[in-house]
Protein backbone atom coordinates (compact mmCIF):
# COMPACT_ATOMS: atom_id res chain seq x y z
CA UNK A 1 0.00 0.00 0.00
CA UNK A 2 1.34 3.41 -0.95
CA UNK A 3 0.82 6.44 1.21
CA UNK A 4 0.23 9.80 -0.41
CA UNK A 5 3.72 11.11 0.29
CA UNK A 6 5.58 7.88 -0.51
CA UNK A 7 8.14 8.11 -3.30
CA UNK A 8 8.96 4.73 -4.85
CA UNK A 9 12.06 4.03 -6.93
CA UNK A 10 12.02 0.74 -8.83
CA UNK A 11 15.42 -0.87 -9.40
CA UNK A 12 16.23 -3.48 -12.04
CA UNK A 13 19.22 -5.77 -12.24
CA UNK A 14 20.48 -3.64 -15.12
CA UNK A 15 20.12 -0.34 -13.23
CA UNK A 16 23.30 1.73 -12.91
CA UNK A 17 24.28 1.96 -9.25
CA UNK A 18 25.50 5.55 -9.44
CA UNK A 19 22.33 6.81 -11.14
CA UNK A 20 20.07 5.07 -8.63
CA UNK A 21 22.25 6.39 -5.77
CA UNK A 22 21.91 9.92 -7.14
CA UNK A 23 18.13 9.53 -7.35
CA UNK A 24 17.97 8.21 -3.78
CA UNK A 25 20.11 11.10 -2.52
CA UNK A 26 17.99 13.64 -4.38
CA UNK A 27 14.71 12.31 -3.01
CA UNK A 28 16.18 12.09 0.49
CA UNK A 29 17.26 15.73 0.35
CA UNK A 30 13.82 16.76 -0.89
CA UNK A 31 11.50 14.50 1.11
CA UNK A 32 13.56 12.94 3.90
CA UNK A 33 12.55 9.39 2.96
CA UNK A 34 12.26 7.11 -0.06
CA UNK A 35 11.17 3.55 -0.82
CA UNK A 36 13.32 1.44 -3.14
CA UNK A 37 11.75 -1.66 -4.70
CA UNK A 38 13.55 -4.60 -6.32
CA UNK A 39 12.50 -7.98 -7.68
CA UNK A 40 15.15 -10.69 -8.09
CA UNK A 41 18.67 -11.19 -6.84
CA UNK A 42 20.39 -8.87 -9.33
CA UNK A 43 17.95 -6.04 -8.66
CA UNK A 44 18.27 -6.45 -4.89
CA UNK A 45 22.07 -6.36 -5.26
CA UNK A 46 21.90 -3.12 -7.27
CA UNK A 47 19.46 -1.57 -4.78
CA UNK A 48 21.64 -2.34 -1.76
CA UNK A 49 24.75 -1.01 -3.53
CA UNK A 50 22.88 2.16 -4.55
CA UNK A 51 21.64 2.78 -1.01
CA UNK A 52 25.20 2.34 0.25
CA UNK A 53 26.60 4.80 -2.30
CA UNK A 54 23.78 7.29 -1.56
CA UNK A 55 24.67 7.02 2.10
CA UNK A 56 28.15 8.29 1.25
CA UNK A 57 26.74 11.14 -0.86
CA UNK A 58 24.43 12.26 1.94
CA UNK A 59 26.98 11.91 4.73
CA UNK A 60 28.75 14.94 3.22
CA UNK A 61 25.49 16.88 3.83
CA UNK A 62 25.23 15.68 7.43
CA UNK A 63 22.41 13.25 6.61
CA UNK A 64 22.81 9.72 7.93
CA UNK A 65 20.70 7.04 6.23
CA UNK A 66 19.15 3.98 7.77
CA UNK A 67 16.97 1.43 6.01
CA UNK A 68 14.97 -1.70 6.58
CA UNK A 69 13.45 -4.18 4.17
CA UNK A 70 9.99 -5.64 3.86
CA UNK A 71 8.36 -8.08 1.44
CA UNK A 72 5.54 -6.74 -0.71
CA UNK A 73 3.36 -8.34 -3.36
CA UNK A 74 3.23 -6.55 -6.71
CA UNK A 75 1.20 -7.38 -9.79
CA UNK A 76 3.09 -7.61 -13.07
CA UNK A 77 1.35 -8.80 -16.24
CA UNK A 78 -1.58 -10.16 -14.20
CA UNK A 79 0.78 -12.22 -12.01
CA UNK A 80 1.60 -11.56 -8.38
CA UNK A 81 5.32 -11.36 -7.64
CA UNK A 82 7.10 -10.78 -4.37
CA UNK A 83 9.35 -7.74 -4.25
CA UNK A 84 11.74 -6.51 -1.62
CA UNK A 85 10.98 -2.94 -0.61
CA UNK A 86 13.66 -0.97 1.21
CA UNK A 87 12.34 1.84 3.39
CA UNK A 88 15.11 4.44 3.50
CA UNK A 89 14.97 7.20 6.12
CA UNK A 90 17.17 9.70 7.89
CA UNK A 91 18.54 8.52 11.23
CA UNK A 92 16.97 10.56 14.04
Order of alpha helices (4+ residues) and beta strands (2+ residues): beta-alpha-beta-alpha-beta-beta
